[in-house]
Structures are given as C-alpha cells and as structure tokens.
Amino acid sequence: MNVGIYGASGYVGGELLRLLLQHPQVTVTAAISVTYAGEYVHRLNPNLRGQTDIIFEKPNIGNITEKCDLLFTATPHGVSSTLISQIYETGIKIIDLSADFRLKNSDDYPSWYGWAHKSPELLQKAVYGLPELHRQEIRNADLIACPGCMAAGAILALAPIVRSGKIEKDRIIVDVKVGSSGAGAKPSRSSHHSEHYSTVRPYKPVGHRHTAEIEQELGLLIDDEISISMSAHAVNIVRGILTTCHTFTTDVVKISDLWRLYRGFYKDEPFIRLVRDRKGIFRYPDPKVVAGTNYCDVGFEIDDRVKRVVLLSAIDNLMKGAAGTAVQDMNILMGYDEQEGLRSLGLHPV
C-alpha cells in the first residue's frame, strides 16, 4: 500500500516516517511540507539518513490522490478541517493526527479551540482512533481522528475504573507532566533551552483542551456525563507523559479488585502493560521506560484513608500519544497484524 504524510516535517511527521519506512506492508510515496519542500527528509530527521532518499514536496491534492492509498495528516490544529473535506471525497483513507475531528459536537470547537469548525458534516463520520476503545469502528472507518497525547494517557488510565461504576464520576482529577516534544517542532520562548531546562512548569492548570476528549470518551463508556479536572505541567524531558489520576470510590475497593478489573479490561491489548511491582525503582509506570515504544504502562494504588484510588499511566507522547497509535490504527484498518511496525522495545538506560 502507498501512503503519504501531509505535514511530514514536524516531530509527529518525522516519527511517522521512522515507523512507516520500516513497515513491511507500506511504501511512503509522499512527504508533504510547505516550509521544507525540496529538501531531503534526513536534513530534518538525521536518524533517517541512509534509510531513504525521499524529498519533501509541496502540497498538491491531485498529486496526493494519485500517489497514495492512505494519507496521514499531521498538520497544526485548524488546518486539517479545511483540507480533509476535499481529500475525503476522493475515497482515500485518512488518519488525522490533529485535533480537528476528535470532538463530535461542532459547538465544542469554539469553546475549547477558539475557532468554528470548517467541516462539521464530517465530525460524526470520523472515528476516534483509540484502538482499546474503538477497534471495531476503526476497522470500517474512512476517517480516523487520533487522540491527543494527554487525552490518550488519561483515558487509558481511567477507562476500566470509570466503566466499573465504582468511583464518583464528577470528581476525577487528572494531573499530567509532559516532555518538550509535546509542544511541537516550532520554537517559542517557553521551549527555548534556557527557559525549559530544569523546569517543572505548570502551563495549563485549568481549562486544557484535551479535557473535552477525555470527558467525551469516558462519558461514552457509561452513557453518562463525566467531569474531569485537569492540570498540565511541562517537565525537563524530551519524550514522555506521566499521567496521575485521582479518583474517589463509592464503595470499598481492594488492590485485588483493581488487578481483576484492569486485567479483564485490557486482557487482549498488545500495547497495554500493567505495572505495580513490589521491588526495584520502576514499581509504577515511568515515561523513561516506554520512550520510543507504542506501549502504555498503567498502574494503580489505593489510599484507604480517604477512599482514593490513584491511577497512573506512562506513554511516549510521539508514539502511543501520536504516530504509534496512528500506525496501529492503520494496521487495524487495513487488516494487517496490529503490531506490525511497532514491535520495538524501549532502550534502558536512556
């Protein structure tokens, strides 16, 4: 199958190139970049030197539809909604990694993103691309909307216990710590080395836009409204997200109950690992351990004194939080082995 990447010069685009160039079932036939058209992709992605002679090219919808069977779009938020409607009509399968098709209600976009959606008619046709929740819909999709990186980590940590009905659904606190690559490749004052190094910076203590996805997807699990209180922090790592979720139980919950609950929910999931060890320094999920992989490590602990259950997850924001999940979605959509191109183990130490 021939695939293209629209927006191939960002961090997510580079990660897609790394994964797809090694995938035995696909050939990358187009790497689209407005800014870097005419340049070899290895000039921006030196890890790909010697692996490909692909050159970034300017966007041309007609050219893309001729060269590609499936298109990944990794454009800034607000861009995909203007271009995908043209591509969608051609029948090409689309996997979008922006926020433009994640939310089902078009009224949510002005509230959370500050702009009116350009293609609201496609929102109900898009499938939310988190395989652990929507595998069957992904198999039959024409347009897949990959989750936001922080949303993915939070949803995977919370989904089993939310569906169990054992917690207060209007008192869920999500605390996220994310590496610098989560801000994308475009530099800013906050991403400048002298400003970002050695920091643990609360940059969105309230009102983070990924809140909308988390509430939407967890609410669908129980067919009821969910309230999420989310805070985000930038920390001094390049890759990785650690999500700590605080929930409060409505009944007595034991560790053995959580093991049963999470093993049952994720028993057939190839990229979910449950982590709660009694020894060593990696007793709970840690982003360091999953860097470069498509794994989501999930753990838990109970605070009996205040009836609190703490859920933790660790992902690589560029992998399970973006490109890795997109390739997993492609594998499901096309009937390939779901783990194809994603079997890399993490490095240790790193």
C-alpha positions as CSV (number, residue, x, y, z in Angstrom):
1,M,0.0,0.0,0.0
2,N,1.2,3.5,-0.8
3,V,0.9,6.1,2.0
4,G,1.6,9.8,2.3
5,I,2.2,12.2,5.2
6,Y,0.8,15.7,4.9
7,G,2.7,17.7,7.4
8,A,5.7,15.4,7.4
9,S,8.3,18.0,8.7
10,G,7.1,18.2,12.3
11,Y,8.0,15.9,15.2
12,V,5.0,13.7,14.6
13,G,5.6,13.6,10.9
14,G,9.2,12.6,11.5
15,E,8.1,9.8,13.8
16,L,5.6,8.6,11.2
17,L,8.4,8.5,8.6
18,R,10.6,6.5,11.0
19,L,7.8,3.9,11.6
20,L,6.4,3.7,8.1
21,L,9.8,3.4,6.4
22,Q,10.3,0.1,8.3
23,H,6.8,-1.2,7.8
24,P,6.8,-4.2,5.5
25,Q,3.3,-3.6,4.1
26,V,3.6,0.1,3.0
27,T,5.7,2.4,0.8
28,V,5.9,6.1,1.6
29,T,5.2,7.8,-1.7
30,A,4.7,11.4,-0.5
31,A,6.1,13.5,2.3
32,I,4.3,16.9,2.2
33,S,5.8,20.1,3.7
34,V,5.1,23.7,2.8
35,T,8.2,25.0,4.6
36,Y,10.8,22.4,3.6
37,A,9.7,21.5,0.1
38,G,12.7,20.4,-2.0
39,E,14.8,19.3,1.0
40,Y,15.7,15.7,1.8
41,V,13.8,14.4,4.8
42,H,17.0,13.4,6.5
43,R,18.0,17.1,6.8
44,L,15.3,17.4,9.5
45,N,15.4,13.8,10.6
46,P,19.1,12.8,10.8
47,N,18.1,9.4,12.2
48,L,16.7,8.5,8.8
49,R,20.0,9.2,6.9
50,G,20.8,6.3,4.7
51,Q,17.3,4.8,5.0
52,T,15.5,6.9,2.4
53,D,16.1,9.4,-0.4
54,I,12.6,10.9,-0.1
55,I,12.4,14.7,-0.6
56,F,9.7,16.9,1.0
57,E,7.2,18.1,-1.6
58,K,4.7,20.9,-1.8
59,P,1.0,20.1,-1.2
60,N,-0.9,19.2,-4.3
61,I,-4.3,17.4,-3.7
62,G,-4.4,15.9,-7.2
63,N,-0.9,14.5,-6.9
64,I,-1.6,13.1,-3.4
65,T,-4.7,11.3,-4.6
66,E,-2.8,9.7,-7.5
67,K,0.2,8.6,-5.4
68,C,-1.5,7.4,-2.2
69,D,-4.0,4.9,-1.0
70,L,-3.9,6.3,2.6
71,L,-3.0,9.7,3.9
72,F,-1.7,10.7,7.4
73,T,-2.4,14.3,8.2
74,A,-0.1,15.8,10.8
75,T,-0.9,19.4,10.4
76,P,-1.4,22.2,13.1
77,H,-4.8,22.3,14.7
78,G,-7.3,24.1,12.4
79,V,-5.6,23.1,9.2
80,S,-7.0,19.6,8.6
81,S,-10.6,20.7,8.8
82,T,-10.0,23.0,5.8
83,L,-8.3,20.4,3.5
84,I,-9.6,17.0,4.5
85,S,-13.1,17.6,3.1
86,Q,-11.5,17.8,-0.4
87,I,-9.4,14.6,0.1
88,Y,-12.3,12.7,1.8
89,E,-14.4,12.9,-1.4
90,T,-11.8,11.0,-3.4
91,G,-12.2,7.9,-1.3
92,I,-8.7,7.8,0.1
93,K,-8.5,6.6,3.7
94,I,-7.4,9.4,6.1
95,I,-5.8,9.2,9.5
96,D,-5.7,12.7,11.1
97,L,-3.3,13.4,14.0
98,S,-4.6,17.0,14.6
99,A,-7.4,17.9,17.0
100,D,-9.8,18.8,14.1
101,F,-12.0,15.7,14.1
102,R,-11.7,14.4,17.7
103,L,-14.8,16.1,19.1
104,K,-18.2,15.0,17.9
105,N,-20.0,18.3,18.7
106,S,-19.0,21.2,16.5
107,D,-20.1,23.6,19.2
108,D,-17.2,22.4,21.3
109,Y,-14.5,23.8,18.9
110,P,-15.2,27.5,19.6
111,S,-15.3,26.7,23.3
112,W,-12.1,24.6,23.5
113,Y,-10.1,25.7,20.5
114,G,-11.4,29.2,19.7
115,W,-12.4,28.6,16.1
116,A,-15.5,27.4,14.3
117,H,-15.2,24.1,12.6
118,K,-14.8,24.2,8.8
119,S,-16.2,20.7,8.0
120,P,-18.8,20.0,10.7
121,E,-20.5,17.4,8.5
122,L,-17.5,15.1,8.8
123,L,-17.4,15.1,12.6
124,Q,-19.9,12.3,13.0
125,K,-18.2,10.2,10.3
126,A,-14.8,10.4,12.0
127,V,-13.9,7.5,14.3
128,Y,-11.9,8.3,17.5
129,G,-8.7,6.4,16.9
130,L,-8.0,4.8,20.3
131,P,-7.9,1.1,19.5
132,E,-8.5,0.0,23.1
133,L,-12.0,1.6,22.9
134,H,-12.9,1.7,19.2
135,R,-11.2,-1.2,17.5
136,Q,-14.3,-2.4,15.6
137,E,-15.2,1.1,14.4
138,I,-11.6,1.7,13.2
139,R,-11.8,-1.4,11.0
140,N,-14.6,0.2,9.0
141,A,-13.5,3.8,9.1
142,D,-12.8,6.2,6.2
143,L,-11.6,9.0,8.5
144,I,-9.8,8.3,11.8
145,A,-9.1,11.0,14.4
146,C,-6.1,10.1,16.5
147,P,-6.4,11.1,20.2
148,G,-4.5,13.9,21.8
149,C,-1.4,12.7,23.6
150,M,-2.5,13.7,27.1
151,A,-6.0,12.6,26.4
152,A,-4.8,9.1,25.4
153,G,-2.8,8.7,28.6
154,A,-5.7,9.8,30.8
155,I,-8.3,7.7,29.1
156,L,-6.3,4.5,29.2
157,A,-5.6,5.0,32.9
158,L,-9.2,5.8,33.7
159,A,-11.4,3.7,31.4
160,P,-11.6,0.5,33.4
161,I,-12.5,2.1,36.7
162,V,-14.9,4.6,35.1
163,R,-16.8,1.8,33.4
164,S,-16.9,-0.2,36.6
165,G,-19.1,2.5,38.3
166,K,-17.0,2.3,41.5
167,I,-15.9,6.0,41.5
168,E,-17.6,9.4,41.7
169,K,-18.0,10.4,38.1
170,D,-18.0,14.2,38.9
171,R,-14.8,14.2,41.0
172,I,-11.9,13.0,38.8
173,I,-8.6,14.9,38.9
174,V,-6.1,14.4,36.1
175,D,-2.5,15.7,36.6
176,V,-0.2,15.5,33.6
177,K,3.5,16.0,33.2
178,V,4.7,16.2,29.6
179,G,8.0,16.4,27.8
180,S,9.1,19.3,25.5
181,S,8.4,17.4,22.2
182,G,4.7,17.7,23.1
183,A,4.8,21.3,22.1
184,G,5.8,20.5,18.6
185,A,8.8,21.4,16.5
186,K,8.1,25.2,16.1
187,P,10.3,27.0,18.6
188,S,9.0,29.5,21.1
189,R,10.2,31.4,24.2
190,S,8.9,28.7,26.5
191,S,10.7,25.9,24.6
192,H,14.0,27.8,24.4
193,H,16.6,25.7,26.2
194,S,17.5,28.3,28.8
195,E,13.8,28.6,29.7
196,H,12.8,25.0,29.6
197,Y,15.8,23.2,31.1
198,S,15.5,22.2,34.8
199,T,11.8,23.2,34.8
200,V,8.6,21.7,36.2
201,R,6.3,24.4,34.8
202,P,2.5,24.5,35.3
203,Y,1.4,25.8,32.0
204,K,-2.3,24.9,31.9
205,P,-3.5,24.4,35.5
206,V,-7.1,24.7,34.3
207,G,-9.0,24.6,31.0
208,H,-6.7,22.3,29.0
209,R,-8.4,21.5,25.7
210,H,-7.7,17.7,26.0
211,T,-10.3,17.8,28.8
212,A,-13.0,17.7,26.2
213,E,-11.8,14.5,24.7
214,I,-11.4,12.7,28.0
215,E,-14.9,13.7,29.1
216,Q,-16.4,12.7,25.7
217,E,-14.8,9.3,25.5
218,L,-15.2,8.3,29.2
219,G,-18.8,9.5,29.0
220,L,-19.5,7.3,26.1
221,L,-18.3,4.3,28.1
222,I,-21.0,4.7,30.7
223,D,-23.6,6.7,28.6
224,D,-23.5,9.5,31.1
225,E,-21.7,12.8,31.7
226,I,-18.2,12.8,33.3
227,S,-16.5,15.7,34.9
228,I,-12.7,16.0,34.6
229,S,-10.5,18.5,36.4
230,M,-7.2,18.6,34.5
231,S,-3.8,20.3,35.1
232,A,-0.8,20.1,32.8
233,H,2.9,20.7,33.5
234,A,5.9,20.9,31.3
235,V,8.9,18.9,32.6
236,N,12.5,18.5,31.7
237,I,12.4,15.5,29.4
238,V,12.1,15.4,25.6
239,R,9.7,12.4,25.2
240,G,7.1,11.1,27.5
241,I,3.9,11.8,29.5
242,L,3.2,10.7,33.1
243,T,-0.5,11.0,34.0
244,T,-1.6,10.7,37.6
245,C,-5.4,10.5,38.0
246,H,-7.1,10.9,41.4
247,T,-10.5,9.2,41.8
248,F,-12.7,8.7,44.8
249,T,-14.6,5.5,45.4
250,T,-18.3,4.9,46.1
251,D,-17.6,1.5,47.7
252,V,-14.8,-0.4,49.2
253,V,-12.1,-1.3,46.6
254,K,-9.1,-3.5,47.2
255,I,-5.9,-3.9,45.2
256,S,-7.1,-7.4,44.2
257,D,-10.2,-5.8,42.8
258,L,-8.2,-3.4,40.7
259,W,-6.0,-6.2,39.3
260,R,-9.1,-8.1,38.3
261,L,-10.7,-5.1,36.8
262,Y,-7.7,-3.9,34.7
263,R,-6.6,-7.4,33.6
264,G,-10.1,-8.1,32.4
265,F,-10.4,-4.8,30.5
266,Y,-7.0,-5.0,28.9
267,K,-6.5,-8.8,28.6
268,D,-6.2,-8.8,24.8
269,E,-4.5,-5.4,24.3
270,P,-1.0,-5.8,22.8
271,F,0.3,-2.4,23.9
272,I,-1.1,-2.1,27.5
273,R,1.2,-3.3,30.3
274,L,0.1,-3.3,34.0
275,V,2.8,-2.1,36.3
276,R,2.7,-2.4,40.0
277,D,5.8,-4.0,41.3
278,R,6.9,-4.6,44.9
279,K,10.6,-4.2,44.3
280,G,13.0,-2.1,42.4
281,I,12.9,1.5,41.3
282,F,10.4,1.1,38.5
283,R,7.5,0.0,40.6
284,Y,5.0,2.2,38.8
285,P,4.6,3.5,35.2
286,D,7.5,5.7,34.2
287,P,7.8,7.6,30.8
288,K,11.6,6.7,30.7
289,V,10.7,3.0,30.3
290,V,8.3,3.5,27.3
291,A,10.4,6.0,25.3
292,G,10.4,5.1,21.6
293,T,7.7,2.4,22.0
294,N,4.0,2.1,21.5
295,Y,3.3,0.8,25.0
296,C,1.1,2.4,27.6
297,D,2.1,1.3,31.1
298,V,-0.8,1.5,33.6
299,G,-0.6,1.3,37.3
300,F,-2.7,1.9,40.4
301,E,-2.6,2.4,44.2
302,I,-5.2,2.8,46.9
303,D,-5.4,5.4,49.6
304,D,-7.8,3.8,52.0
305,R,-7.8,6.7,54.4
306,V,-9.8,9.0,52.1
307,K,-11.3,6.4,49.7
308,R,-9.0,7.5,46.9
309,V,-7.7,5.4,44.0
310,V,-4.7,6.7,42.2
311,L,-4.4,5.6,38.5
312,L,-1.1,6.2,36.7
313,S,-0.1,5.8,33.0
314,A,3.1,6.4,31.1
315,I,3.4,6.8,27.3
316,D,5.7,8.3,24.8
317,N,3.8,11.3,23.5
318,L,5.1,10.9,20.0
319,M,4.3,7.2,19.9
320,K,1.3,5.9,21.8
321,G,0.3,9.6,22.0
322,A,0.5,10.2,18.3
323,A,2.4,8.4,15.5
324,G,2.4,4.9,17.1
325,T,-1.3,4.9,17.6
326,A,-1.8,6.2,14.0
327,V,0.2,3.2,12.7
328,Q,-1.7,0.9,15.0
329,D,-4.9,2.3,13.5
330,M,-3.7,1.8,10.0
331,N,-2.8,-1.8,10.8
332,I,-6.4,-2.4,12.1
333,L,-8.0,-0.6,9.2
334,M,-6.1,-2.5,6.5
335,G,-6.3,-5.9,8.2
336,Y,-2.5,-6.1,8.9
337,D,-1.1,-7.6,12.1
338,E,-1.9,-4.9,14.7
339,Q,1.7,-4.9,16.0
340,E,3.3,-4.6,12.6
341,G,6.0,-1.9,12.5
342,L,5.5,-1.3,16.3
343,R,7.4,-4.1,18.0
344,S,10.4,-2.0,19.1
345,L,11.3,-2.4,22.7
346,G,12.4,0.6,24.8
347,L,16.0,1.4,25.5
348,H,17.4,1.1,29.0
349,P,19.1,3.1,30.2
350,V,18.2,6.1,28.2
